[in-house]
Amino acid sequence: MDLNELIIRKPTSDDDLEKIAELLYNTDPYIYPYWFETLDKCKKELTPLLLEKNFFFALDHLYITIDSNNNDIIGVICILDKNDDLSYDYSELKKKNERYKFTIENYIEGLIEEVDNADFAYISNVCVDANYRGKHIGKTMLNYVIDIYKKKLYDYIVLDVLAENPGAIKLYQNLGFEQFTEVFQGFNDPTKKRPDVFSMKTK
Ligand SMILES: CC(C)(COP(=O)(O)OP(=O)(O)OC[C@H]1O[C@@H](n2cnc3c(N)ncnc32)[C@H](O)[C@@H]1OP(=O)(O)O)[C@@H](O)C(=O)NCCC(=O)NCCS
């Protein structure tokens, strides 16, 4: 694919929001299936939330990549920094079910607190449509977003990647990200001897 045929921009409410929800769901094989159970449920429940102001995955916190040949959305990145308003009130969502409550309290609220106090930007999601992988679209999207945040004079950009995702780790290393810590949550190894997640940052 000719990378000049890609359009990278922030999404609007006129875009295919279900497709954006689908790409967000596909960024991680644990959190989103745990949270929403199925892709269909995710599309139904996450899609309207994307329009909520100050929500973690609000449109303003996302970049999408479009194939200009067919106008399909083929990639998404969610990136946050302390200038983003992340003050969405999660209390109604928490009441909906235990899974939301658990995920929001342990995952999203923890990240929001970290980002709010930090001098770095945080990439929380990167996903390329499965039919378009291996064509340097992920690398192009990331370079685009990294350039924007470098101009905002952030010292560095942080992201977390599953230890079992060597392809993504290689991609990030090629872009200059280095591992600075590892997290043992016991997803893969209940004895917590093997790390589940690596935190990486740009130099
Ligand atoms: C990870 C992901 C975003 C990569 O996007 P992509 O467009 O397929 O990756 P690119 O083609 O831009 O890869 C750029 C470089 O990264 C490395 N890389 C990317 N995917 C790789 C893989 N599966 N295996 C080995 N290396 C890989 C390669 O070095 C590659 O360069 P090369 O092709 O010149 O060798 C994509 O595979 C994806 O969406 N996966 C599912 C969601 C996910 O895992 N997201 C990351 C969560 S942290």
The ligand as a Gaussian input file, in Angstrom:
#p B3LYP/6-31G(d) Opt

LIG

0 1
 C        0.964000      -3.843000      16.506000
 C        0.327000      -3.236000      15.241000
 C       -0.301000      -1.890000      15.606000
 C        1.444000      -3.022000      14.223000
 O        0.897000      -2.346000      13.085000
 P        1.400000      -2.710000      11.623000
 O        0.891000      -1.691000      10.699000
 O        1.041000      -4.120000      11.346000
 O        2.985000      -2.603000      11.809000
 P        4.011000      -2.000000      10.772000
 O        3.806000      -2.633000       9.431000
 O        3.981000      -0.513000      10.817000
 O        5.378000      -2.518000      11.405000
 C        6.515000      -1.696000      11.499000
 C        7.664000      -2.510000      12.080000
 O        7.292000      -3.035000      13.350000
 C        7.743000      -4.424000      13.467000
 N        6.537000      -5.291000      13.524000
 C        5.248000      -4.899000      13.464000
 N        4.427000      -5.965000      13.594000
 C        5.235000      -7.025000      13.721000
 C        5.002000      -8.423000      13.906000
 N        3.762000      -8.935000      14.008000
 N        6.063000      -9.248000      14.039000
 C        7.335000      -8.770000      13.961000
 N        7.626000      -7.450000      13.780000
 C        6.594000      -6.610000      13.675000
 C        8.599000      -4.686000      12.274000
 O        9.919000      -4.352000      12.620000
 C        8.041000      -3.721000      11.263000
 O        8.971000      -3.264000      10.327000
 P        9.389000      -4.161000       9.039000
 O        8.088000      -4.633000       8.430000
 O       10.101000      -3.198000       8.175000
 O       10.206000      -5.266000       9.581000
 C       -0.719000      -4.195000      14.615000
 O       -0.128000      -5.457000      14.416000
 C       -1.978000      -4.364000      15.454000
 O       -2.903000      -3.589000      15.362000
 N       -2.020000      -5.438000      16.283000
 C       -3.179000      -5.717000      17.140000
 C       -3.329000      -4.700000      18.262000
 C       -2.052000      -4.557000      19.055000
 O       -1.376000      -5.520000      19.391000
 N       -1.724000      -3.285000      19.385000
 C       -0.593000      -2.938000      20.176000
 C       -1.023000      -2.876000      21.594000
 S        0.300000      -2.330000      22.646000

